[in-house]
Amino acid sequence: MPSRAKHIISNFMSFVRINGTRCRKMAAGAAIKNALFKLLRGAGTTLALPDCSSFCRQAGTICRLPRNYCTKTTIGFRQQMDHTIPPKEYKWTPGNLISDNFKLGSNGHVCIVLNRQIQVPPHVVKLLWKNATLRCAVDGGSNHLKNFIISQTDGKKNSKGETAASDIEPPDLITGDFDSITEDTIEYFKGIPKISTPDQDATDFTKAFAVLQPVMVQRKVKDVVVFHDCSGRLDQVMANLNTLFKVQKENCNVYLLSGDSITWLLRPGKHTIQVPVDLVTSQRWCSLIPVGRTAHNVTTQGLKWNLYHAQLEFGGMVSTSNTYSTEFVQVETDSNLIWSMGAYDFEEKLRSIIK
């Protein structure tokens, strides 16, 4: 083979493999490949690659590579899949929220009430609220918290026949721009600190974290349980999901708890979710939603319909109405995904109320 061809081949092979991923440098690779092809077409030479594939078997015939060129967005994940970079691992135990301890983390959790009617089963709300290290109502959420407290004490009498005092703790603080809180609620919680967050470029939910996070860091608390509701205004639901993307970090896990579901953000990496056994046996639903950007490579285990290196995106495939085949579910992803799962027999409860 001519020395010039050897030189070109040497340069080309230097970037054929990058950390075992076979991802190519697009611009430089294309230029050298084209020059190499012209040489080999004229010489009728065969170029063998380490995986036994080849560019040319005979003069003028070009063989297809076993893998197409990769975009830069997938390089990091392919390195993880080739075990060059081990994926970050996360473990989730949603059972602690809905059926077991009603407490997250060794240092407790934070509870936040948003401006939606509290639809979570009352005993769950009361236990999560009681076990919280820090309790916060966000603007109009204080109205719904007041109504919930009154509903739980309504009609109850003490030994003297007087209306029983509530055993539900008041919030430690109320935040927001206070355009939704009523005068009655202000009077009801008159002894509670109220912190104004007037910035109109963010939601009251997002701004609440600016107030809470310094206290969370001081107390070494990283789990936040948010009482919200998925019905009603779609824009508010989407704003709550946007807040997950803004505030969820290594030291802050945020769970959106509604009357029928638990929702949180899965960051890039490998996630193990321990699903409560009763949710597995009753075949409750679960979903993986790619909000904001495409998830190029998603693999799952433990679901009834698993994904294998699947691409999830709006306008393409979105994984909804799935269920479980086992108690432990694994999700490996190269991009942020919203995980949502059915939590209570809400439909049965609703049917019994209607009946």
C-alpha positions in Angstrom: 0.0 0.0 0.0 1.4 3.5 -0.9 2.8 5.4 2.1 0.2 8.2 1.6 -2.6 5.7 2.0 -0.9 4.3 5.2 -0.7 7.8 6.6 -4.4 8.5 5.9 -5.4 5.2 7.4 -3.3 5.8 10.5 -5.0 9.2 11.0 -8.4 7.7 10.4 -8.0 4.8 12.9 -6.9 7.2 15.6 -10.4 8.5 16.0 -12.5 5.4 14.9 -12.9 4.5 18.6 -13.3 7.0 21.4 -13.3 5.3 24.8 -14.9 2.2 23.4 -18.0 4.0 22.1 -17.3 4.0 18.3 -18.6 7.6 18.2 -16.9 9.6 15.4 -15.8 13.1 15.2 -18.1 14.3 12.5 -16.2 17.0 10.6 -12.7 15.6 10.7 -13.9 12.0 10.2 -15.9 12.9 7.1 -13.0 14.7 5.5 -10.5 11.8 6.1 -13.1 9.2 5.1 -13.8 10.8 1.8 -10.1 11.0 1.0 -9.6 7.4 2.0 -12.5 6.2 -0.1 -11.1 7.9 -3.2 -7.7 6.2 -2.7 -9.2 2.7 -2.0 -11.6 2.9 -5.0 -8.6 3.4 -7.3 -6.4 0.8 -5.7 -9.1 -1.9 -5.0 -7.8 -2.3 -1.4 -9.7 -3.7 1.5 -9.6 -1.9 4.8 -10.3 -4.1 7.8 -11.5 -2.6 11.1 -10.9 -4.1 14.6 -14.5 -5.4 14.7 -13.9 -7.3 11.4 -16.1 -5.0 9.4 -14.7 -3.2 6.4 -15.2 -0.1 4.2 -14.3 -1.8 0.9 -14.4 -5.5 -0.1 -13.4 -4.9 -3.6 -12.7 -2.0 -5.9 -15.6 0.4 -6.2 -17.8 -1.4 -3.6 -18.4 0.4 -0.3 -19.7 -1.6 2.7 -22.0 0.0 5.3 -20.6 0.5 8.8 -22.3 -1.5 11.5 -23.2 1.7 13.4 -24.1 5.1 12.1 -22.5 8.3 13.2 -23.6 9.4 16.6 -24.7 12.8 17.7 -22.8 14.5 20.5 -25.8 14.3 22.8 -25.5 10.5 23.0 -21.8 10.2 23.4 -21.9 10.4 27.2 -24.6 7.8 27.5 -22.9 5.4 25.1 -19.8 5.7 27.3 -22.0 4.8 30.2 -23.5 1.8 28.3 -20.0 0.7 27.4 -19.1 1.0 31.1 -16.4 3.6 30.4 -18.3 5.9 32.8 -20.6 4.2 35.3 -24.1 5.7 35.5 -25.1 7.6 38.6 -27.4 5.4 40.6 -30.5 6.5 42.5 -32.9 4.5 44.8 -36.5 5.5 45.4 -39.0 4.1 48.0 -42.4 5.7 47.3 -44.0 3.3 49.8 -42.6 5.5 52.6 -44.9 8.2 51.3 -48.2 6.4 51.0 -48.3 3.2 53.1 -45.3 2.6 55.4 -43.5 5.2 57.5 -45.0 8.3 56.1 -41.6 9.8 56.5 -38.7 10.4 54.1 -35.0 10.6 55.0 -33.2 10.3 58.4 -33.8 14.0 59.1 -37.4 14.1 58.0 -39.0 15.9 55.1 -40.6 19.2 54.1 -44.3 19.5 53.4 -45.7 22.2 51.1 -49.4 22.9 50.3 -50.1 24.5 47.0 -53.2 26.5 45.9 -55.3 23.4 45.1 -57.9 21.5 47.1 -56.2 18.7 49.1 -57.3 15.4 47.5 -54.8 13.1 49.1 -56.5 10.7 51.7 -56.8 12.6 55.0 -54.8 10.0 57.1 -51.9 10.3 54.7 -51.9 14.1 54.8 -52.1 14.1 58.6 -49.2 11.7 59.1 -46.9 13.2 56.5 -47.7 16.7 57.9 -47.1 15.5 61.5 -43.7 13.9 60.6 -42.5 16.9 58.6 -39.4 18.8 59.8 -40.7 22.0 58.1 -44.3 22.9 57.0 -45.1 25.5 54.5 -48.3 26.8 52.8 -47.9 28.7 49.6 -50.2 31.7 49.2 -53.7 30.3 48.3 -52.6 26.9 49.6 -53.1 28.3 53.1 -56.8 28.6 52.3 -57.0 24.9 51.5 -54.9 24.0 54.5 -57.3 26.0 56.7 -60.3 24.2 55.2 -58.6 20.8 55.6 -57.9 21.5 59.3 -61.5 22.6 59.9 -62.9 19.6 58.1 -60.9 17.2 60.3 -62.2 18.8 63.5 -65.7 19.6 62.4 -68.3 18.0 64.7 -65.7 16.7 67.2 -66.3 17.4 70.8 -64.0 17.2 73.9 -65.0 15.7 77.2 -66.7 19.0 78.2 -68.8 19.1 75.1 -66.9 21.9 73.6 -65.5 21.9 70.0 -62.3 19.9 70.1 -59.0 21.7 69.2 -57.3 20.5 66.1 -54.5 18.1 66.5 -53.0 19.2 63.1 -50.0 21.4 63.4 -50.2 24.9 61.8 -47.7 25.7 59.1 -44.3 27.0 60.1 -44.5 29.8 57.5 -46.6 31.0 54.6 -45.0 32.4 51.4 -46.2 33.9 48.2 -47.2 37.2 46.6 -50.4 37.0 48.7 -52.8 37.6 45.8 -54.8 34.5 46.6 -54.9 34.2 50.4 -58.2 35.4 52.0 -58.6 37.8 55.0 -60.2 35.0 56.9 -57.2 32.8 56.4 -54.8 35.6 57.4 -56.8 35.9 60.6 -56.9 32.1 61.2 -53.1 31.9 60.8 -52.4 35.3 62.4 -49.5 34.1 64.5 -47.7 32.4 61.6 -44.7 34.2 59.8 -45.6 35.3 56.3 -42.8 35.9 53.9 -43.6 37.9 50.7 -42.1 36.8 47.4 -43.4 39.4 44.9 -41.3 38.5 41.9 -43.7 37.9 39.0 -41.1 36.1 36.8 -41.6 32.8 38.8 -44.5 30.9 40.3 -45.1 31.1 44.1 -44.2 27.4 44.2 -40.7 28.0 42.7 -40.2 31.1 44.9 -41.0 29.1 48.0 -37.8 27.1 47.5 -35.7 30.2 47.6 -37.1 30.7 51.2 -37.0 27.0 52.2 -33.7 25.8 50.8 -31.3 27.6 53.3 -33.3 26.0 56.2 -33.2 22.6 54.5 -29.4 22.8 54.1 -29.0 23.8 57.7 -31.2 20.9 58.9 -29.8 18.5 56.3 -33.2 17.8 54.8 -33.4 16.9 51.2 -36.9 15.5 50.6 -39.9 17.6 49.8 -43.5 16.4 49.7 -45.9 18.7 47.8 -49.7 18.4 48.1 -51.1 19.5 44.7 -53.8 18.3 42.3 -53.6 17.4 38.6 -57.2 18.4 37.7 -58.3 21.8 36.7 -55.9 24.2 35.0 -53.3 22.6 32.7 -51.0 25.6 32.8 -50.7 25.2 36.6 -49.9 21.5 36.2 -47.2 22.3 33.7 -45.8 25.1 35.9 -45.5 22.6 38.8 -43.6 20.1 36.5 -41.3 23.0 35.4 -40.5 23.7 39.1 -39.3 20.0 39.4 -36.8 20.7 36.7 -35.7 24.0 38.3 -35.2 22.8 41.9 -34.6 19.1 41.9 -30.9 18.5 42.6 -28.6 16.0 44.3 -29.6 17.5 47.6 -33.2 18.1 46.8 -35.8 15.5 45.8 -39.4 16.8 45.2 -42.4 14.6 45.1 -45.8 15.9 43.8 -48.5 14.1 45.7 -52.1 14.2 44.4 -55.3 12.3 45.1 -54.3 9.5 42.7 -50.6 9.7 41.9 -47.0 10.4 42.9 -44.8 12.3 40.5 -41.1 13.1 40.5 -38.1 13.8 38.2 -35.7 11.1 37.2 -32.3 12.6 36.3 -29.9 11.0 33.8 -28.6 7.7 35.3 -29.8 4.4 36.7 -32.8 4.4 38.9 -34.2 1.6 41.1 -37.8 2.2 42.3 -39.2 -0.1 45.0 -42.9 -0.3 44.2 -45.3 -1.2 47.1 -46.5 -4.8 46.7 -50.2 -3.8 46.7 -49.7 -1.6 43.7 -48.0 -4.4 41.8 -50.7 -6.9 42.6 -53.5 -4.5 41.7 -51.6 -3.6 38.5 -51.7 0.2 39.1 -50.5 2.4 36.3 -47.1 4.1 35.8 -45.6 6.3 33.1 -42.4 7.8 31.8 -42.8 11.3 30.2 -40.0 13.1 28.3 -40.7 16.7 29.1 -38.5 19.4 27.6 -36.1 17.3 25.5 -35.7 14.0 23.8 -34.5 11.0 25.8 -32.4 9.2 23.3 -31.7 6.0 25.2 -34.1 4.6 27.8 -34.0 1.0 29.1 -36.3 -0.4 31.8 -36.7 -3.6 33.8 -39.6 -4.7 35.9 -42.4 -3.2 33.9 -45.1 -5.2 32.0 -44.0 -3.5 28.8 -40.3 -2.8 29.0 -38.2 -0.4 26.9 -34.9 -1.4 25.4 -32.7 1.5 24.3 -35.9 3.3 23.3 -36.1 7.0 22.3 -38.9 8.9 24.1 -40.1 12.3 22.8 -43.2 14.3 22.2 -44.2 13.7 18.6 -42.7 10.2 19.0 -43.2 7.6 21.6 -44.3 8.4 25.2 -44.6 5.6 27.7 -48.0 5.9 29.4 -50.5 3.4 31.0 -47.8 0.9 31.8 -47.8 -1.3 34.9 -45.5 -3.7 36.9 -44.2 -7.2 36.5 -42.2 -7.1 39.7 -41.7 -5.1 42.9 -38.4 -3.5 41.8 -38.4 -1.4 38.7 -35.2 -0.1 37.0 -35.0 2.8 34.7 -31.8 3.8 32.9 -32.0 7.1 31.0 -29.7 9.6 29.3 -32.0 12.5 29.9 -34.5 13.8 32.4 -37.8 12.0 32.6 -41.0 12.6 34.6 -42.0 9.4 36.5 -45.6 9.2 37.6 -47.4 6.3 39.2 -50.9 5.6 40.6 -50.8 5.7 44.3 -54.3 5.1 45.7 -57.6 3.4 44.7 -59.0 6.8 43.9 -61.4 5.6 41.2 -62.9 3.1 43.7 -63.2 5.8 46.3 -64.9 8.1 43.8 -67.4 5.5 42.7 -68.3 4.7 46.3 -68.9 8.4 47.0 -71.2 8.7 44.0 -73.1 5.5 45.0 
